[in-house]
């Protein structure tokens, strides 16, 4: 995608520097640093930045616990294996969960695109599909938790080794699962608004009593992609490492 | 009304790009799963896990979250601070090693 002109023009006909010069000019300018980004989008990004630190702290805590324990760390490959057709397939449920979440991110990205094209029906349908995939993910996570708990994994111990395995597992995947659950709820709320045509009729929202537009779909999408993003890191560090 | 014009101008990449990235994320996830399935161990394993993780994260942020089309003012404000987490990691590695050392020294257990 080559959109790297040295200047960009906006609706007022003024040109705005791009590149590093533009970065300096934006941050040194009056009133607002994020020039062509609405407050809603900027605030969602800043919320996601703070959430990055929350998950960053969890993963650093996990690293410290795993590095400092004197007992061997349970082998995730075996712990999360499923017994299918007479043999143990390592990590298969986690792999499926990963594919489900990535698919939900794909449908969400397309929902945002159709939203900006004012295609109400497709936007709502894709958002509902995203919510369904998210719910499927949470369901599989509940299954995984049930299986592990029935095998004796607790926050204070487990049959295979270091006690910290249980606490970090429940903490990290639990917090992530909570994010997915809230995402599903908000997806359903926004999908309903899209379906009803709120963003075309200028109907006011229940909480802020502001009129919404299709950018809300994109902001919702940012949150959803972030949930997928966090899972990429959890998958790499907790399940694969 | 300024908002509305800003949106009319909102550049939207083609659906094809999303489908391509989606496919790429599937392939990369399959690769990172294969790392475990095949049983690569040690440094090659860690290298591959982190490589696929960063590629996936980059694709999600750049394309799905539209970061590739944002101005640098936002890109730097959001993407640079998380890099500081690496400082935290660098602090906690010697700390963890020290904890392990004291545990072994005083409880007499070896990992």
Contacts between the chains, C-beta under 8 A, distances in Angstrom:
chain1	res1	chain2	res2	distance
A	1	B	13	6.9
A	1	B	17	7.8
A	1	B	68	6.4
A	1	B	69	7.7
A	3	B	11	7.4
A	3	B	69	7.0
A	10	B	6	7.9
A	10	B	9	7.8
A	11	B	2	6.9
A	11	B	5	4.6
A	11	B	6	6.4
A	11	B	9	6.5
A	16	B	71	8.0
A	18	B	71	7.1
A	18	B	72	7.4
A	19	B	72	6.8
A	20	B	72	6.8
A	22	B	71	6.3
A	22	B	72	6.1
A	22	B	73	7.3
A	23	B	71	7.5
A	23	B	72	3.9
A	23	B	73	5.3
A	23	B	76	6.2
A	26	B	71	6.3
A	26	B	72	7.6
A	26	B	73	3.6
A	27	B	73	5.8
A	33	B	73	5.3
A	33	B	77	7.3
A	34	B	71	7.4
A	34	B	73	5.9
A	34	B	74	5.1
A	34	B	77	7.6
A	35	B	71	6.1
A	35	B	73	6.9
A	36	B	6	6.6
A	36	B	71	6.4
A	37	B	70	6.9
A	37	B	71	7.6
A	37	B	74	5.7
A	38	B	3	6.9
A	38	B	6	7.7
A	42	B	74	7.0
A	45	B	74	6.6
A	45	B	77	7.7
A	45	B	78	5.1
A	46	B	77	8.0
A	46	B	78	7.7
A	48	B	78	7.5
A	49	B	77	7.9
A	49	B	78	5.5
A	49	B	81	6.1
A	49	B	82	7.1
A	52	B	81	7.9
A	52	B	82	4.9
A	52	B	85	7.8
A	53	B	81	7.9
A	53	B	82	7.4
A	53	B	85	7.1
A	56	B	82	6.7
A	56	B	85	4.1
A	56	B	88	7.2
A	57	B	88	7.8
A	60	B	85	7.0
A	60	B	88	5.4
A	60	B	89	5.9
A	60	B	92	5.5
A	63	B	89	6.8
A	63	B	92	6.4
A	63	B	93	7.8
A	63	B	96	7.1
A	64	B	92	4.9
A	64	B	95	6.7
A	64	B	96	4.6
A	64	B	99	7.6
A	67	B	93	7.0
A	67	B	96	3.7
A	67	B	97	6.8
A	67	B	100	6.6
A	68	B	96	4.3
A	68	B	97	7.5
A	68	B	99	3.8
A	68	B	100	4.6
A	68	B	103	7.0
A	69	B	100	7.6
A	69	B	111	7.5
A	70	B	100	6.9
A	70	B	103	5.1
A	70	B	104	6.3
A	70	B	107	6.8
A	70	B	109	4.4
A	70	B	110	7.1
A	70	B	111	5.2
A	71	B	109	7.9
A	71	B	111	7.3
A	72	B	111	6.9
A	77	B	36	5.5
A	90	B	36	6.0
A	90	B	37	6.3
A	91	B	33	6.7
A	91	B	36	5.6
A	91	B	37	7.7
A	95	B	29	7.3
A	95	B	33	4.6
A	98	B	29	5.1
A	98	B	33	7.5
A	99	B	26	6.6
A	99	B	29	6.3
A	102	B	22	7.1
A	102	B	25	4.8
A	102	B	26	6.4
A	102	B	29	6.2
A	103	B	22	7.4
A	105	B	22	7.7
A	105	B	25	7.5
A	105	B	60	6.6
A	105	B	64	5.7
A	106	B	18	6.4
A	106	B	19	7.4
A	106	B	21	7.8
A	106	B	22	3.7
A	106	B	25	7.6
A	106	B	64	7.9
A	108	B	64	7.5
A	109	B	18	4.6
A	109	B	21	7.8
A	109	B	22	7.7
A	109	B	63	7.5
A	109	B	64	4.7
A	110	B	15	6.1
A	110	B	18	5.6
A	113	B	12	5.6
A	113	B	13	7.6
A	113	B	15	6.0
A	113	B	18	6.8
A	116	B	7	7.1
A	116	B	10	5.7
A	116	B	12	5.2
A	117	B	12	7.2
A	213	B	3	7.0
A	213	B	4	7.6
A	213	B	7	6.4
A	214	B	7	7.1
A	215	B	7	6.6
A	218	B	66	7.5
A	221	B	64	7.6
A	221	B	65	7.7
A	222	B	65	5.7
A	225	B	60	5.5
A	225	B	61	7.8
A	225	B	64	4.6
A	225	B	65	4.9
A	226	B	65	7.5
A	228	B	60	6.0
A	228	B	64	7.7
A	229	B	57	5.8
A	229	B	60	5.1
A	229	B	61	6.7
A	229	B	65	7.9
A	232	B	53	5.7
A	232	B	56	4.8
A	232	B	57	5.3
A	232	B	60	7.0
A	233	B	53	6.5
A	233	B	57	7.1
A	235	B	29	7.9
A	235	B	32	7.2
A	235	B	53	7.7
A	236	B	32	6.8
A	236	B	49	5.0
A	236	B	50	6.9
A	236	B	52	7.4
A	236	B	53	3.9
A	239	B	36	7.8
A	240	B	32	6.3
A	240	B	35	6.5
A	240	B	36	5.5
A	240	B	45	7.9
A	240	B	49	4.9
A	241	B	46	7.3
A	241	B	49	6.5
